[in-house]
Amino acid sequence: MTSLRTTTALAALAAGLAAPASAQDAFAIPEIVVSANIGETEASRTGASVSVLDAAEIEKTGETRLIDILTRLPGVAITSNGPLGGVAGVTIRGVSRNYVKVLFDGIDIADPSGPQVAYDFGRLTRFGLDRVEVLRGSQSAVYGSQAVAGVISLGTALPDTVGTEQRAAIEAGSYETLSGSYSFGTRTETGALGLTLSHLRTEGFSAANEDDGNTEADGYEATRLSVRGEALAGDVTLTFAGFAERSEGDYDEGFGSTVFDGTPDDVSEATSRGLRLGAEFDALGLSHEIALSGFRIDRTLSGTNGFGAFEFDYVGERDSLSWTAARQIGAGRLSFGADATRESYGNDFGFGAAGEEFTTTGIFAEYDVALSDALDVTATLRHDDHSAFGGYLTGRLAAAWRAGPDTIVRFSAGTGFRAPSGYELADPFAGNPDLTPEESRSVDLGIEHRFGAEGMIRATLFDIETDDLIDYSFATFTYQQVPGTTKRRGLELEARQAVTPGLTLSGAYTYTDAENPVGVGGAWSTEVGRHQLALGLDAVLSDRLTASIGLLHVVDRPTLPDYTVANATVTYDLGNAAEAYLRVENLADEDYELVDGYGTSGRAFYVGLRKSF
């Protein structure tokens, strides 16, 4: 995240916006990405494939679930077990969600208590999010285990200039849905604070598909508080970020590939919280950052099954300490450091508790150098030592060549690994202590060309392979290593262009070719279409009225039919920094599934009001 010193520098540069056009060009602020390398990097100087959504792009359609917004991006597909609150995941380039590392203001929020360590996007809304970065390809050299498919970095807002700003929003609509949020931000000469409080309640629809005779609605309710800040204490910048969330939702029972309403008392409850404390300072000719972070989730599944009433309790914890140092060496920047993570999980099914704890220590180094005015190269190495399986070395090489004033060629190649989860290793029923890490290789090559300030087109070829996949065996009823190589390769296309001064067309297309070894079951069998096309049309209809239409077309899924779903939003500027909007989801009332047996929303209407002050 951007430090106070960096923010101050950007604010000074932003003052040039009030100057004549020639001066503005001289003081243009380049786009910065925080996820591509160990340190912040100009977007034009990284060879990694990364997409960025800013606050305006996150908010423009008014969609509640973040996953519905992420489908606009190339290479990104979603799975969802029903309505809000149902288990949902994000795949990148056809690789399952447990291979995607997810960070919230720098806090690793993947759940260690599940069978695989993964983040459940089903509870995450867009409220309070100011920035989303999606980094594609194997990134273990930068982020360690799990970052095989890529990394999703979520960031909340801090004011850029001195002063106070507030924002409130409320929305109501179909399925008796009501949501609201309030954000507060303030900045002084020596610090900044930002927080967001949100609440959502919905009666929902049946998680098990209604077409299969399921009629019980599955509701959901959640409250979330997030906070972020920074303060200048002498020559040290102190940073902190945290969140707490409490949620409760109904779910439908399943056995194998069959999903059904079952009993009406099945409830999933979860409490999660995270905290990150950091310090940035200069000493001994180096820029240092020290960070301490923690995450905990407590989950309970309760209800009634064929054996009677049940209550299953799960807990997952993660604590991390990291140190990073950097300095300029000639035309390049050397970054290096170390980190340590303790991760644990536990469960109690009413007949005895089980759990396990693992530690991982890592050392890393990265050299980012400008070989010429047009060519930047980044080399990264990392070594991790896991308490259960020992050491593992990963690397990445990335390059960005600015072939012309508006053209960038990018290349990235990296290795990755996924350590077995605590459940896979140590569960008393399904665990296998002999498992070893899955190993991966990833290569992508892309070219990007820009047309003026807004237009662009980007094409990226990608190839990712994983050996020794871990999957559940119905022959041994334990997790086993699958011999062979799992492959995903394909093409990503992305474009945006102003057709007229008030009409902008955007699109993202992904072709994914999948190849699995014999015996692979649930681990990589996600229903990702061979072809996925997302189209967007943004129109300025008058001085106060704007409209946005989005369409998603998915073709050639392994077992499920093709589908096309369209959403639309019309927004009216009320003046005084207030606006009202009408959102229609699933305009054509398409009947489709994202996961076999689970339902999706029919045509739904939502109205909202938001105001800044």
BAFI-87138 format. One line per 8 residues: number of its first residue (from 1); for each residue x, y, z of C-alpha. Coordinates in Angstrom, 2 decimals. Each point is the difference from the previous one (the first is absolute). Example, Ala and Ser with C-alpha at 12.3 -4.5 7.8 and 13.67 -1.06 7.14 Angstrom:
BEGIN
1> 12.30:-4.50:7.80 | 1.37:3.44:-0.66
***
This chain:
BEGIN
1> 0.00:0.00:0.00 | 1.13:3.54:-0.67 | 1.88:1.52:2.93 | -0.53:3.52:1.39 | 3.23:1.13:-1.65 | -1.14:-1.32:-3.38 | -3.45:1.53:0.39 | 1.49:3.40:0.82
9> 2.15:-0.15:-3.11 | -2.98:-0.93:-2.17 | -2.05:2.84:1.48 | 2.74:2.44:-0.93 | 0.04:-1.31:-3.54 | -3.78:0.18:-0.18 | 0.22:3.75:0.53 | 1.17:0.17:-3.59
17> -3.50:-0.88:-1.16 | -0.97:3.64:0.40 | 2.88:1.11:-2.25 | -0.06:0.47:-3.79 | -0.13:-3.11:-2.20 | 3.73:0.03:-0.77 | 0.82:0.06:3.72 | -2.49:-2.82:0.65
25> 1.80:-2.18:-2.52 | 3.29:0.66:1.75 | -1.44:-1.01:3.38 | -2.17:-2.94:-1.13 | -0.39:-2.56:2.78 | 0.67:-3.56:-1.20 | -2.32:-2.81:1.09 | 1.52:-1.97:2.88
33> -0.66:-3.68:0.72 | 0.72:-1.48:3.42 | -0.33:-3.72:-0.69 | 2.23:-0.68:-3.01 | 3.38:0.17:1.79 | 1.33:0.11:3.54 | -0.07:3.79:-0.12 | -2.41:2.44:-1.64
41> 0.57:0.18:-3.76 | -1.18:2.19:-2.86 | -2.51:-2.00:-2.05 | 1.93:0.71:-3.21 | 3.20:-1.47:1.47 | -1.18:-3.43:1.15 | 0.00:-3.12:-2.12 | -2.66:-1.65:2.14
49> -3.56:-0.31:-1.26 | -2.13:2.09:2.37 | -3.42:1.68:-0.24 | -1.07:2.90:2.22 | -3.49:1.13:0.97 | -0.22:3.39:1.69 | -2.84:1.29:2.19 | -2.00:1.39:-2.93
57> 0.13:-3.31:-1.89 | -0.93:-1.98:3.12 | -3.00:2.21:0.69 | -1.38:0.95:-3.41 | -2.43:-2.93:-0.39 | -1.04:-0.09:3.65 | 0.37:-3.81:0.11 | 0.18:-1.28:3.57
65> 2.21:-3.08:-0.31 | 3.62:0.63:-0.94 | 0.14:-3.21:-2.03 | -2.60:1.37:-2.43 | 2.30:2.97:-0.62 | 3.10:-2.19:-0.45 | -1.59:-1.88:-2.91 | 0.65:3.08:-2.16
73> 3.71:-0.82:0.08 | 1.80:-2.37:-2.37 | 0.97:-3.37:1.42 | -2.42:0.26:2.94 | -2.95:-2.35:0.49 | -2.23:-0.58:3.02 | -1.78:-2.84:1.75 | -2.88:0.53:2.41
81> -2.08:-2.40:2.08 | -3.20:2.00:-0.12 | -0.86:3.51:1.25 | 1.91:2.51:2.13 | 1.74:-1.83:2.83 | 0.38:-3.24:-1.94 | 3.53:-1.29:-0.53 | 1.54:1.77:-3.00
89> 3.42:-0.04:-1.59 | 2.08:1.75:-2.62 | 2.05:-1.96:-2.50 | 2.82:1.53:-2.03 | 0.84:-1.50:-3.37 | -2.06:-3.08:0.81 | 1.91:-0.73:3.21 | -2.08:-0.60:3.13
97> -0.50:2.48:2.84 | 2.34:-1.79:2.43 | 2.87:0.96:-2.33 | -0.82:3.72:0.23 | 1.46:2.04:2.87 | -2.33:2.76:1.24 | 1.23:3.01:1.99 | -2.13:2.64:1.72
105> 2.09:3.11:0.75 | 3.01:-2.33:0.10 | -1.66:-2.62:2.27 | -0.14:-3.56:-1.33 | -3.70:-0.88:0.45 | -0.14:-3.55:-1.38 | -1.76:-2.36:2.41 | 2.41:-2.56:1.54
113> -2.88:-1.99:1.53 | -1.39:-1.42:-3.24 | 1.08:-3.17:-1.83 | 2.09:2.31:-2.22 | 1.29:3.41:0.98 | -2.13:2.41:-2.06 | -2.00:3.19:0.35 | -3.79:-0.16:-0.18
121> -1.16:2.96:-2.13 | -3.65:-0.79:0.75 | -0.01:2.38:2.98 | 2.00:2.83:-1.55 | -1.76:3.11:-1.28 | 1.53:3.02:-1.76 | -0.73:2.32:2.97 | 3.09:1.94:1.04
129> 2.23:-1.33:-2.77 | 2.00:2.69:-1.75 | 2.25:-2.14:-2.19 | 0.25:-3.57:-1.27 | 3.05:-1.45:-1.73 | -0.05:-3.41:-1.70 | 3.50:-1.37:-0.61 | 0.14:-3.05:-2.28
137> 2.49:-2.84:-0.24 | 2.12:-1.92:2.52 | 1.19:2.51:2.59 | 1.50:-2.19:2.76 | 3.36:1.77:-0.36 | -1.73:3.15:1.28 | -2.82:-1.41:2.15 | 0.95:-3.56:0.97
145> -2.40:-2.96:0.08 | -3.45:0.07:-1.63 | 0.79:2.78:-2.51 | 0.02:-2.47:-2.90 | -2.78:1.52:-2.12 | 0.57:3.54:1.24 | -0.77:2.54:2.69 | -3.02:2.21:0.69
153> 0.89:3.09:2.04 | -2.90:1.94:1.55 | 0.54:3.50:1.37 | -2.10:2.46:2.00 | 0.16:3.77:-0.34 | 1.93:2.78:1.70 | -0.51:3.67:-0.95 | 2.67:1.39:-2.33
161> -0.23:3.59:1.23 | -0.28:1.74:3.35 | -3.60:0.13:1.20 | -2.94:-2.23:0.87 | -2.35:-1.86:-2.31 | -3.03:-2.20:0.67 | -2.16:-2.22:-2.15 | -3.29:-1.77:0.67
169> -1.97:-2.44:-2.15 | -3.20:-2.02:0.29 | -1.58:-2.53:-2.35 | -3.20:-2.08:-0.03 | -1.33:-2.52:-2.45 | -1.05:-3.51:-0.95 | 0.02:-2.92:2.43 | -0.75:2.51:2.78
177> 3.58:1.23:-0.19 | 1.10:3.06:1.93 | 3.58:1.24:0.35 | 1.74:3.13:1.20 | 3.50:1.31:0.56 | 1.72:3.00:1.54 | 3.60:1.04:-0.67 | 2.07:2.62:1.79
185> 3.45:1.27:-0.94 | 2.22:2.76:1.28 | 3.55:1.16:-0.65 | 2.20:2.43:1.89 | 3.59:1.08:-0.56 | 1.23:-2.93:2.10 | -2.44:-2.83:-0.60 | -3.17:-1.42:-1.49
193> -2.91:-2.21:1.02 | -2.68:-1.78:-2.01 | -2.80:-2.32:1.07 | -3.08:-1.64:-1.49 | -2.95:-1.58:1.78 | -2.47:-2.06:-2.07 | -3.01:-2.19:0.62 | -1.96:-2.23:-2.34
201> -3.12:-2.12:0.45 | -1.85:-2.09:-2.57 | -2.62:-2.75:-0.01 | 1.76:-1.41:-3.07 | -1.12:-2.88:-2.18 | 0.55:-3.73:0.26 | 3.66:-0.96:-0.18 | -1.02:-3.35:-1.48
209> -1.43:0.71:-3.44 | -3.73:0.75:0.09 | -0.39:-1.83:-3.31 | 0.71:-3.23:1.91 | -2.96:0.55:2.30 | 1.76:1.96:2.75 | -2.16:2.81:1.36 | 1.54:1.07:3.33
217> 1.64:3.44:-0.21 | 3.50:0.22:1.49 | 0.52:3.34:1.68 | 3.17:1.74:1.04 | 1.04:2.85:2.32 | 3.44:1.54:0.53 | 1.62:2.96:1.72 | 3.54:1.09:-0.79
225> 2.34:2.71:1.32 | 3.31:0.80:-1.67 | 2.54:2.60:1.06 | 3.31:1.22:-1.39 | 2.40:2.75:1.04 | 3.51:1.38:0.03 | 1.91:2.45:2.16 | 3.36:1.76:-0.22
233> 2.01:-0.36:3.23 | 3.28:1.82:-0.55 | 1.74:-1.78:-2.86 | -2.18:-3.10:0.30 | -3.30:-0.59:-1.81 | -2.32:-2.23:2.01 | -2.78:-1.82:-1.86 | -2.90:-2.12:1.12
241> -2.97:-1.76:-1.56 | -2.66:-2.28:1.37 | -3.48:-1.39:-0.45 | -2.64:-1.99:1.86 | -3.01:-1.75:-1.51 | -2.91:-1.94:1.43 | -2.30:-1.94:-2.35 | -2.79:-2.56:0.14
249> -1.70:-1.72:-2.89 | -2.12:-2.98:-0.93 | 1.40:-2.71:-2.24 | -1.28:-3.12:-1.72 | 1.27:-3.51:0.58 | 1.93:-1.99:-2.53 | 1.23:-3.54:-0.46 | 2.43:-0.61:-2.83
257> -1.35:1.83:-3.04 | -3.56:0.19:1.42 | -1.15:3.23:1.66 | -3.37:0.35:1.72 | -1.94:2.14:2.48 | 0.03:-2.71:2.65 | -0.95:1.30:3.42 | -0.77:3.72:0.40
265> 2.33:0.53:2.98 | 3.42:-0.24:-1.70 | 1.96:3.15:0.89 | 3.56:1.17:-0.62 | 1.43:2.57:2.42 | 3.41:1.64:-0.29 | 2.03:2.60:1.85 | 3.24:1.18:-1.59
273> 2.47:2.71:0.92 | 3.38:1.15:-1.16 | 2.60:2.57:1.03 | 3.23:1.27:-1.53 | 2.51:2.35:1.66 | 2.95:1.41:-1.91 | 2.91:2.39:0.27 | 1.98:1.60:-2.83
281> 3.31:1.75:0.59 | 3.47:0.62:-1.44 | 3.14:-1.29:1.73 | 3.49:-1.15:-0.99 | -0.53:1.20:-3.57 | -3.10:-2.19:-0.45 | -3.75:0.56:-0.03 | -1.62:-2.44:2.42
289> -3.52:-1.28:0.59 | -0.93:-2.23:2.92 | -3.52:-1.44:0.16 | -1.87:-2.20:2.44 | -3.37:-1.43:-1.04 | -2.57:-2.40:1.35 | -3.18:-1.64:-1.25 | -2.57:-2.22:1.72
297> -3.26:-1.53:-1.13 | -2.52:-1.94:2.09 | -2.68:-1.90:-1.91 | -2.93:-2.12:1.11 | -2.25:-2.19:-2.13 | -3.14:-1.18:1.78 | -3.25:-1.69:-0.90 | -1.52:-3.45:-0.33
305> 0.99:-2.92:-2.19 | -0.79:-3.71:-0.17 | 1.83:-0.58:3.29 | -1.87:2.76:1.84 | 1.02:3.48:1.14 | 3.62:1.02:-0.58 | 2.40:2.87:0.68 | 3.39:0.10:-1.69
313> 2.50:2.61:1.22 | 3.06:1.15:-1.95 | 2.75:2.46:0.83 | 2.89:1.24:-2.12 | 2.83:2.33:1.02 | 2.97:1.60:-1.73 | 2.69:2.27:1.47 | 2.79:1.49:-2.12
321> 3.08:2.15:0.58 | 1.95:1.46:-2.90 | 2.96:2.29:-0.61 | 0.87:1.52:-3.37 | 2.94:2.27:-0.83 | 0.77:1.79:-3.26 | 2.54:2.34:-1.52 | 0.87:1.44:-3.37
329> 3.03:-1.61:-1.65 | 0.97:1.68:-3.25 | -2.94:-0.12:-2.40 | -1.80:-2.60:2.10 | -1.63:-0.60:3.35 | 0.97:-2.91:2.24 | -2.65:-1.23:2.43 | 0.56:-2.83:2.46
337> -1.35:-1.28:3.28 | -1.46:-2.82:2.04 | -3.35:-1.06:1.40 | -1.50:-2.61:2.31 | -3.57:-1.30:0.13 | -1.79:-2.22:2.51 | -3.19:-1.57:-1.29 | -2.40:-2.27:1.88
345> -3.39:-1.58:-0.40 | -2.34:-1.85:2.31 | -3.39:-1.67:-0.11 | -2.41:-1.50:2.49 | -2.80:-2.22:-1.29 | -1.38:-0.82:3.44 | 1.94:-3.23:0.47 | 3.48:1.37:0.54
353> 2.00:2.95:-1.23 | 2.80:-0.16:-2.58 | 2.51:2.52:-1.24 | 3.51:0.68:-1.19 | 2.51:2.85:-0.15 | 2.71:0.72:-2.57 | 2.65:2.67:-0.40 | 1.66:1.34:-3.14
361> 3.09:2.20:-0.14 | 1.16:1.67:-3.17 | 2.83:2.12:-1.36 | -0.27:1.92:-3.26 | 1.80:2.42:-2.29 | -1.01:1.99:-3.08 | 1.98:2.17:-2.39 | -1.97:2.39:-2.19
369> 2.18:1.74:-2.58 | -0.46:2.34:-2.97 | 2.34:-1.43:-2.63 | -0.88:2.92:-2.27 | -2.56:2.77:-0.27 | -2.31:-2.54:-1.64 | 0.71:-3.27:1.83 | -0.56:-1.00:3.65
377> 0.86:-3.43:1.37 | -0.92:-1.46:3.39 | 1.54:-3.17:1.47 | -1.36:-1.51:3.23 | 1.11:-2.97:2.11 | -1.57:-1.43:3.13 | 0.70:-2.94:2.31 | -2.67:-1.29:2.37
385> 0.45:-2.52:2.79 | -3.18:-1.78:1.16 | -0.06:-1.83:3.33 | -1.70:-3.04:-1.58 | 1.82:-0.50:-3.33 | 3.21:2.05:0.04 | 1.36:2.53:-2.47 | -1.14:1.20:-3.40
393> 1.60:2.46:-2.45 | -2.02:2.12:-2.46 | 0.95:2.66:-2.52 | -1.46:2.48:-2.45 | 1.36:2.02:-2.91 | -2.07:2.83:-1.48 | 0.70:2.64:-2.65 | -1.80:3.02:-1.42
401> 1.12:1.46:-3.34 | -1.51:3.31:-1.04 | 0.16:-0.58:-3.74 | -1.50:3.41:-0.74 | -1.58:2.97:1.77 | -3.31:-1.88:0.32 | 1.07:-3.66:-0.28 | 1.28:-2.37:2.71
409> 1.12:-3.61:-0.42 | -0.04:-2.02:3.22 | 1.54:-3.36:0.89 | -0.10:-1.95:3.24 | 1.12:-3.51:0.95 | -0.17:-1.40:3.51 | -0.17:-3.10:2.13 | -2.47:-0.61:2.79
417> -1.07:-2.48:2.62 | -2.95:-0.77:2.20 | 0.73:-1.53:3.37 | -2.53:-2.61:1.15 | -2.60:1.51:2.32 | -0.15:-0.99:3.63 | -3.19:-1.95:-0.71 | 1.58:-1.87:-2.92
425> 3.02:-0.93:2.11 | -1.44:-0.67:3.43 | -3.76:-0.56:-0.03 | -0.59:-3.22:2.00 | -2.27:-1.43:-2.71 | 1.17:1.41:-3.35 | 3.50:1.31:0.72 | 3.20:-1.37:-1.48
433> 3.27:1.01:1.76 | 2.05:-1.21:-3.00 | -1.24:2.73:-2.34 | 2.56:2.32:-1.57 | -0.50:3.45:-1.59 | -1.51:0.34:-3.45 | 2.45:1.62:-2.43 | -0.95:2.40:-2.80
441> 1.47:1.90:-2.92 | -1.56:3.03:-1.65 | 0.85:2.05:-3.10 | -1.84:2.88:-1.59 | 0.77:2.34:-2.89 | -2.07:3.07:-0.75 | -0.18:3.21:-1.98 | -1.93:3.14:0.87
449> -0.73:3.06:-2.14 | -1.73:3.18:1.14 | -2.08:2.41:-2.07 | 0.05:3.41:1.65 | -0.92:0.40:3.65 | -2.78:-2.63:0.17 | 0.26:-2.49:-2.86 | 2.05:-3.18:0.27
457> 0.33:-3.56:-1.27 | 1.92:-2.80:1.69 | 0.71:-3.61:-0.99 | 1.72:-2.60:2.21 | 0.92:-3.63:-0.66 | 0.31:-2.13:3.15 | 1.10:-3.50:0.94 | -0.05:-1.52:3.49
465> 0.81:-3.55:1.10 | -0.19:-1.75:3.38 | 1.59:-3.34:0.95 | -0.95:-2.38:2.83 | -3.47:1.45:0.47 | -1.61:-0.76:3.36 | -3.52:-1.42:-0.31 | -2.42:-2.04:2.08
473> -0.04:-3.71:-0.82 | -3.25:-1.93:0.32 | 2.07:-3.19:-0.14 | 1.95:0.74:3.20 | -2.34:2.69:1.44 | 3.04:2.19:0.57 | 1.82:2.74:-1.89 | 2.57:-1.35:-2.45
481> 2.57:1.33:-2.46 | -1.19:-0.39:-3.61 | 2.77:-1.00:-2.45 | 0.24:2.12:-3.11 | -0.25:3.63:-1.01 | -3.05:2.23:0.11 | 0.04:2.64:-2.76 | -1.76:3.26:-0.71
489> 0.89:2.10:-3.04 | -1.77:2.62:-2.01 | -0.46:3.59:-1.09 | -1.28:3.13:1.75 | -1.25:3.03:-1.93 | -1.03:3.31:1.50 | -1.08:3.23:-1.70 | -1.60:3.35:0.75
497> -0.85:2.83:-2.39 | -2.16:3.13:-0.05 | -2.34:-0.48:-2.96 | -1.35:3.55:0.37 | 0.70:2.68:2.65 | -2.82:-1.44:2.14 | 0.22:-3.70:-0.84 | 2.76:-2.41:1.07
505> 0.20:-3.67:-0.93 | 2.13:-2.50:1.94 | 0.53:-3.72:-0.24 | 1.99:-2.93:1.35 | 0.30:-3.42:-1.64 | 1.73:-3.09:1.38 | 0.71:-3.26:-1.79 | 0.96:-2.78:2.42
513> 1.22:-3.42:-1.11 | 0.00:-2.47:2.90 | 1.74:-3.35:0.34 | -0.24:-2.13:3.15 | 1.78:-3.25:0.90 | -2.12:-3.11:0.43 | -1.49:-0.20:3.48 | -0.43:3.69:0.71
521> -3.30:0.60:1.75 | -1.11:3.18:1.75 | 3.31:1.85:0.28 | 0.23:1.33:-3.58 | -3.43:-0.90:-1.37 | -1.40:3.52:0.28 | -2.62:0.78:-2.63 | 2.03:2.58:-1.92
529> -1.13:0.55:-3.57 | 2.42:-0.45:-2.87 | -1.22:3.38:-1.25 | -1.03:2.89:2.25 | -0.97:3.43:-1.32 | -0.84:3.05:2.13 | -1.29:3.14:-1.71 | -0.74:3.39:1.55
537> -1.64:3.13:-1.34 | 0.12:3.28:1.93 | -2.12:2.88:-1.28 | -0.43:3.65:1.00 | -3.67:0.62:-0.81 | -0.18:3.60:1.28 | 1.76:2.36:2.38 | -1.42:-1.99:2.92
545> -0.93:-3.41:-1.37 | 2.40:-2.86:-0.72 | -0.50:-3.68:-0.79 | 2.14:-3.12:0.16 | -0.76:-3.38:-1.58 | 2.06:-3.13:0.53 | -0.29:-3.38:-1.70 | 1.74:-3.29:0.84
553> -0.04:-2.87:-2.51 | 1.56:-3.35:1.02 | 0.34:-2.85:-2.50 | 1.17:-3.63:0.10 | 0.11:-0.87:3.68 | 1.01:-3.60:0.88 | -3.47:-1.19:1.09 | -2.30:3.02:0.33
561> -1.83:1.81:-2.84 | 1.09:3.32:-1.51 | -1.57:3.14:1.42 | -0.32:3.73:-0.63 | -0.92:2.45:2.74 | -0.38:3.78:-0.27 | -0.26:2.71:2.67 | -0.79:3.69:-0.34
569> 0.27:3.08:2.22 | -1.41:3.50:-0.54 | 1.38:2.77:2.24 | -1.43:3.50:0.53 | 2.07:2.83:1.47 | -2.16:1.76:2.62 | 2.55:2.77:0.57 | 1.81:0.86:3.22
577> 2.16:-3.16:-0.37 | -3.03:-2.30:0.13 | -1.24:-2.50:-2.55 | -2.74:-2.59:-0.35 | 0.08:-3.14:-2.10 | -2.09:-2.89:-1.24 | 1.71:-3.34:-0.59 | -1.51:-2.97:-1.81
585> 1.78:-3.33:0.31 | -0.55:-2.83:-2.49 | -1.96:2.16:-2.42 | -1.17:-2.93:-2.15 | -0.87:-2.17:3.02 | 2.55:-2.61:-1.13 | -0.26:-3.42:1.68 | 3.55:-1.24:0.65
593> 2.34:-1.51:2.58 | 3.55:0.92:1.03 | 0.40:-3.23:1.99 | -1.95:-3.16:-0.76 | -3.17:-0.16:2.10 | 0.17:3.56:1.36 | -2.33:2.80:-1.07 | 0.65:3.54:-1.17
601> -2.07:3.17:0.15 | -2.85:0.55:-2.40 | -0.78:3.50:-1.24 | 0.44:2.31:3.00 | -0.41:3.74:0.61 | 1.90:2.24:2.43 | -0.17:3.74:0.71 | 2.69:1.88:1.85
609> 0.98:3.42:1.26 | 3.56:1.15:0.81 | 1.42:3.30:1.11 | 3.39:1.49:0.77 | 0.44:2.86:2.43
***
